C-alpha cells in the first residue's frame, strides 16, 4: 500500500476514534465512507487495476497494463478482461478474483 494512502487511512481512523462522540451521525457516515474509499483505492493501486465510472453509473475495473478498445455500441459486461458492477467495492473485489484467476491459468 502506498505510504500516502496508508497515512490518510490512519488519519481518518484515528480522527474517528478520537472524536466519534462529538460527531453527528452524518459526519460519522461520511468519515466511514471516506475510509472505505481510501482502502478501495489502496487495493486498486496494489493490484495493478484501473477503475472508471460509466455513464450508466456502473463501475468498470480492469488491468491497468492492458489496452482496451471500448466501442459504445457494444455490450462490454461480458468482456473477459473487465468487470462491471453497480458499486465500486463489488467491482474491485470481483475484478481481483476474476483477473487474478486468469493469471493462474
CNS distance restraints for C-alpha pairs under 8 A (distance, minus, plus):
assign (resid   1 and name CA) (resid   5 and name CA) 7.04 0.50 0.50
assign (resid   1 and name CA) (resid   6 and name CA) 6.48 0.50 0.50
assign (resid   1 and name CA) (resid  42 and name CA) 5.71 0.50 0.50
assign (resid   1 and name CA) (resid  43 and name CA) 7.41 0.50 0.50
assign (resid   1 and name CA) (resid  45 and name CA) 7.28 0.50 0.50
assign (resid   1 and name CA) (resid  46 and name CA) 5.92 0.50 0.50
assign (resid   2 and name CA) (resid   6 and name CA) 6.23 0.50 0.50
assign (resid   2 and name CA) (resid  42 and name CA) 7.00 0.50 0.50
assign (resid   2 and name CA) (resid  45 and name CA) 7.79 0.50 0.50
assign (resid   2 and name CA) (resid  46 and name CA) 7.96 0.50 0.50
assign (resid   3 and name CA) (resid   7 and name CA) 6.01 0.50 0.50
assign (resid   4 and name CA) (resid   8 and name CA) 6.29 0.50 0.50
assign (resid   5 and name CA) (resid   9 and name CA) 6.13 0.50 0.50
assign (resid   5 and name CA) (resid  38 and name CA) 6.67 0.50 0.50
assign (resid   5 and name CA) (resid  39 and name CA) 7.90 0.50 0.50
assign (resid   5 and name CA) (resid  42 and name CA) 6.40 0.50 0.50
assign (resid   6 and name CA) (resid  10 and name CA) 6.19 0.50 0.50
assign (resid   6 and name CA) (resid  42 and name CA) 7.83 0.50 0.50
assign (resid   7 and name CA) (resid  11 and name CA) 6.07 0.50 0.50
assign (resid   8 and name CA) (resid  12 and name CA) 6.26 0.50 0.50
assign (resid   8 and name CA) (resid  38 and name CA) 7.66 0.50 0.50
assign (resid   9 and name CA) (resid  13 and name CA) 6.12 0.50 0.50
assign (resid   9 and name CA) (resid  35 and name CA) 5.79 0.50 0.50
assign (resid   9 and name CA) (resid  38 and name CA) 6.43 0.50 0.50
assign (resid   9 and name CA) (resid  39 and name CA) 7.16 0.50 0.50
assign (resid  10 and name CA) (resid  14 and name CA) 5.94 0.50 0.50
assign (resid  11 and name CA) (resid  15 and name CA) 6.02 0.50 0.50
assign (resid  12 and name CA) (resid  16 and name CA) 6.02 0.50 0.50
assign (resid  12 and name CA) (resid  31 and name CA) 6.79 0.50 0.50
assign (resid  12 and name CA) (resid  34 and name CA) 7.86 0.50 0.50
assign (resid  12 and name CA) (resid  35 and name CA) 6.50 0.50 0.50
assign (resid  13 and name CA) (resid  17 and name CA) 6.17 0.50 0.50
assign (resid  13 and name CA) (resid  35 and name CA) 7.13 0.50 0.50
assign (resid  14 and name CA) (resid  18 and name CA) 6.11 0.50 0.50
assign (resid  15 and name CA) (resid  19 and name CA) 5.92 0.50 0.50
assign (resid  15 and name CA) (resid  20 and name CA) 7.76 0.50 0.50
assign (resid  16 and name CA) (resid  20 and name CA) 5.14 0.50 0.50
assign (resid  16 and name CA) (resid  28 and name CA) 7.21 0.50 0.50
assign (resid  16 and name CA) (resid  31 and name CA) 7.12 0.50 0.50
assign (resid  19 and name CA) (resid  23 and name CA) 6.34 0.50 0.50
assign (resid  20 and name CA) (resid  28 and name CA) 6.87 0.50 0.50
assign (resid  23 and name CA) (resid  27 and name CA) 5.98 0.50 0.50
assign (resid  23 and name CA) (resid  28 and name CA) 6.20 0.50 0.50
assign (resid  24 and name CA) (resid  28 and name CA) 6.33 0.50 0.50
assign (resid  25 and name CA) (resid  29 and name CA) 6.16 0.50 0.50
assign (resid  26 and name CA) (resid  30 and name CA) 6.24 0.50 0.50
assign (resid  27 and name CA) (resid  31 and name CA) 6.14 0.50 0.50
assign (resid  28 and name CA) (resid  32 and name CA) 6.12 0.50 0.50
assign (resid  29 and name CA) (resid  33 and name CA) 6.14 0.50 0.50
assign (resid  30 and name CA) (resid  34 and name CA) 6.10 0.50 0.50
assign (resid  31 and name CA) (resid  35 and name CA) 6.24 0.50 0.50
assign (resid  32 and name CA) (resid  36 and name CA) 6.22 0.50 0.50
assign (resid  33 and name CA) (resid  37 and name CA) 6.07 0.50 0.50
assign (resid  34 and name CA) (resid  38 and name CA) 6.13 0.50 0.50
assign (resid  35 and name CA) (resid  39 and name CA) 6.17 0.50 0.50
assign (resid  36 and name CA) (resid  40 and name CA) 6.22 0.50 0.50
assign (resid  37 and name CA) (resid  41 and name CA) 6.15 0.50 0.50
assign (resid  38 and name CA) (resid  42 and name CA) 6.15 0.50 0.50
assign (resid  39 and name CA) (resid  43 and name CA) 6.23 0.50 0.50
assign (resid  40 and name CA) (resid  44 and name CA) 6.26 0.50 0.50
assign (resid  40 and name CA) (resid  89 and name CA) 6.76 0.50 0.50
assign (resid  40 and name CA) (resid  92 and name CA) 7.48 0.50 0.50
assign (resid  41 and name CA) (resid  45 and name CA) 6.29 0.50 0.50
assign (resid  42 and name CA) (resid  46 and name CA) 6.13 0.50 0.50
assign (resid  43 and name CA) (resid  47 and name CA) 6.00 0.50 0.50
assign (resid  44 and name CA) (resid  48 and name CA) 6.14 0.50 0.50
assign (resid  44 and name CA) (resid  49 and name CA) 5.11 0.50 0.50
assign (resid  44 and name CA) (resid  50 and name CA) 6.71 0.50 0.50
assign (resid  44 and name CA) (resid  51 and name CA) 7.90 0.50 0.50
assign (resid  44 and name CA) (resid  92 and name CA) 7.24 0.50 0.50
assign (resid  45 and name CA) (resid  49 and name CA) 6.44 0.50 0.50
assign (resid  47 and name CA) (resid  96 and name CA) 7.28 0.50 0.50
assign (resid  48 and name CA) (resid  63 and name CA) 6.24 0.50 0.50
assign (resid  48 and name CA) (resid  64 and name CA) 5.56 0.50 0.50
assign (resid  48 and name CA) (resid  65 and name CA) 7.46 0.50 0.50
assign (resid  49 and name CA) (resid  61 and name CA) 6.68 0.50 0.50
assign (resid  49 and name CA) (resid  62 and name CA) 5.57 0.50 0.50
assign (resid  49 and name CA) (resid  63 and name CA) 4.60 0.50 0.50
assign (resid  49 and name CA) (resid  64 and name CA) 4.69 0.50 0.50
assign (resid  49 and name CA) (resid  65 and name CA) 7.98 0.50 0.50
assign (resid  50 and name CA) (resid  61 and name CA) 5.63 0.50 0.50
assign (resid  50 and name CA) (resid  62 and name CA) 5.58 0.50 0.50
assign (resid  50 and name CA) (resid  63 and name CA) 6.08 0.50 0.50
assign (resid  50 and name CA) (resid  64 and name CA) 4.96 0.50 0.50
assign (resid  51 and name CA) (resid  59 and name CA) 6.92 0.50 0.50
assign (resid  51 and name CA) (resid  60 and name CA) 5.63 0.50 0.50
assign (resid  51 and name CA) (resid  61 and name CA) 4.54 0.50 0.50
assign (resid  51 and name CA) (resid  62 and name CA) 6.80 0.50 0.50
assign (resid  52 and name CA) (resid  59 and name CA) 5.84 0.50 0.50
assign (resid  52 and name CA) (resid  60 and name CA) 5.22 0.50 0.50
assign (resid  52 and name CA) (resid  61 and name CA) 6.62 0.50 0.50
assign (resid  53 and name CA) (resid  57 and name CA) 6.29 0.50 0.50
assign (resid  53 and name CA) (resid  58 and name CA) 5.99 0.50 0.50
assign (resid  53 and name CA) (resid  59 and name CA) 4.63 0.50 0.50
assign (resid  53 and name CA) (resid  60 and name CA) 6.21 0.50 0.50
assign (resid  54 and name CA) (resid  58 and name CA) 5.39 0.50 0.50
assign (resid  54 and name CA) (resid  59 and name CA) 5.99 0.50 0.50
assign (resid  54 and name CA) (resid  60 and name CA) 6.94 0.50 0.50
assign (resid  57 and name CA) (resid  86 and name CA) 6.83 0.50 0.50
assign (resid  58 and name CA) (resid  84 and name CA) 6.49 0.50 0.50
assign (resid  58 and name CA) (resid  85 and name CA) 5.52 0.50 0.50
assign (resid  58 and name CA) (resid  86 and name CA) 4.30 0.50 0.50
assign (resid  58 and name CA) (resid  87 and name CA) 6.62 0.50 0.50
assign (resid  58 and name CA) (resid  88 and name CA) 7.97 0.50 0.50
assign (resid  59 and name CA) (resid  84 and name CA) 5.47 0.50 0.50
assign (resid  59 and name CA) (resid  85 and name CA) 5.47 0.50 0.50
assign (resid  59 and name CA) (resid  86 and name CA) 5.90 0.50 0.50
assign (resid  59 and name CA) (resid  87 and name CA) 6.31 0.50 0.50
assign (resid  59 and name CA) (resid  88 and name CA) 5.72 0.50 0.50
assign (resid  59 and name CA) (resid  91 and name CA) 6.39 0.50 0.50
assign (resid  60 and name CA) (resid  82 and name CA) 6.69 0.50 0.50
assign (resid  60 and name CA) (resid  83 and name CA) 5.68 0.50 0.50
assign (resid  60 and name CA) (resid  84 and name CA) 4.42 0.50 0.50
assign (resid  60 and name CA) (resid  85 and name CA) 6.77 0.50 0.50
assign (resid  60 and name CA) (resid  91 and name CA) 6.74 0.50 0.50
assign (resid  61 and name CA) (resid  82 and name CA) 5.74 0.50 0.50
assign (resid  61 and name CA) (resid  83 and name CA) 5.27 0.50 0.50
assign (resid  61 and name CA) (resid  84 and name CA) 6.46 0.50 0.50
assign (resid  61 and name CA) (resid  91 and name CA) 6.23 0.50 0.50
assign (resid  61 and name CA) (resid  92 and name CA) 6.36 0.50 0.50
assign (resid  61 and name CA) (resid  95 and name CA) 6.32 0.50 0.50
assign (resid  62 and name CA) (resid  66 and name CA) 7.88 0.50 0.50
assign (resid  62 and name CA) (resid  81 and name CA) 6.10 0.50 0.50
assign (resid  62 and name CA) (resid  82 and name CA) 4.73 0.50 0.50
assign (resid  62 and name CA) (resid  83 and name CA) 6.47 0.50 0.50
assign (resid  62 and name CA) (resid  95 and name CA) 6.73 0.50 0.50
assign (resid  62 and name CA) (resid  99 and name CA) 7.73 0.50 0.50
assign (resid  63 and name CA) (resid  81 and name CA) 7.29 0.50 0.50
assign (resid  63 and name CA) (resid  82 and name CA) 7.75 0.50 0.50
assign (resid  63 and name CA) (resid  99 and name CA) 7.52 0.50 0.50
assign (resid  70 and name CA) (resid  74 and name CA) 7.91 0.50 0.50
assign (resid  70 and name CA) (resid  76 and name CA) 7.72 0.50 0.50
assign (resid  76 and name CA) (resid  82 and name CA) 7.65 0.50 0.50
assign (resid  77 and name CA) (resid  82 and name CA) 7.46 0.50 0.50
assign (resid  77 and name CA) (resid  83 and name CA) 6.90 0.50 0.50
assign (resid  77 and name CA) (resid  84 and name CA) 5.86 0.50 0.50
assign (resid  78 and name CA) (resid  82 and name CA) 7.77 0.50 0.50
assign (resid  78 and name CA) (resid  83 and name CA) 7.99 0.50 0.50
assign (resid  79 and name CA) (resid  83 and name CA) 7.47 0.50 0.50
assign (resid  81 and name CA) (resid  99 and name CA) 7.09 0.50 0.50
assign (resid  82 and name CA) (resid  95 and name CA) 7.19 0.50 0.50
assign (resid  83 and name CA) (resid  91 and name CA) 5.99 0.50 0.50
assign (resid  83 and name CA) (resid  92 and name CA) 7.96 0.50 0.50
assign (resid  83 and name CA) (resid  94 and name CA) 6.95 0.50 0.50
assign (resid  83 and name CA) (resid  95 and name CA) 5.52 0.50 0.50
assign (resid  84 and name CA) (resid  91 and name CA) 5.94 0.50 0.50
assign (resid  85 and name CA) (resid  90 and name CA) 6.37 0.50 0.50
assign (resid  85 and name CA) (resid  91 and name CA) 5.02 0.50 0.50
assign (resid  86 and name CA) (resid  90 and name CA) 7.48 0.50 0.50
assign (resid  86 and name CA) (resid  91 and name CA) 7.38 0.50 0.50
assign (resid  87 and name CA) (resid  91 and name CA) 6.24 0.50 0.50
assign (resid  88 and name CA) (resid  92 and name CA) 6.13 0.50 0.50
assign (resid  89 and name CA) (resid  93 and name CA) 6.12 0.50 0.50
assign (resid  90 and name CA) (resid  94 and name CA) 5.98 0.50 0.50
assign (resid  91 and name CA) (resid  95 and name CA) 5.91 0.50 0.50
assign (resid  92 and name CA) (resid  96 and name CA) 6.14 0.50 0.50
assign (resid  93 and name CA) (resid  97 and name CA) 6.51 0.50 0.50
assign (resid  94 and name CA) (resid  98 and name CA) 5.98 0.50 0.50
assign (resid  95 and name CA) (resid  99 and name CA) 5.60 0.50 0.50
assign (resid  95 and name CA) (resid 100 and name CA) 7.87 0.50 0.50
assign (resid  96 and name CA) (resid 100 and name CA) 5.74 0.50 0.50
assign (resid  97 and name CA) (resid 101 and name CA) 5.98 0.50 0.50
assign (resid  98 and name CA) (resid 102 and name CA) 6.53 0.50 0.50
assign (resid  99 and name CA) (resid 103 and name CA) 6.58 0.50 0.50
assign (resid 100 and name CA) (resid 104 and name CA) 6.60 0.50 0.50
assign (resid 101 and name CA) (resid 105 and name CA) 6.67 0.50 0.50
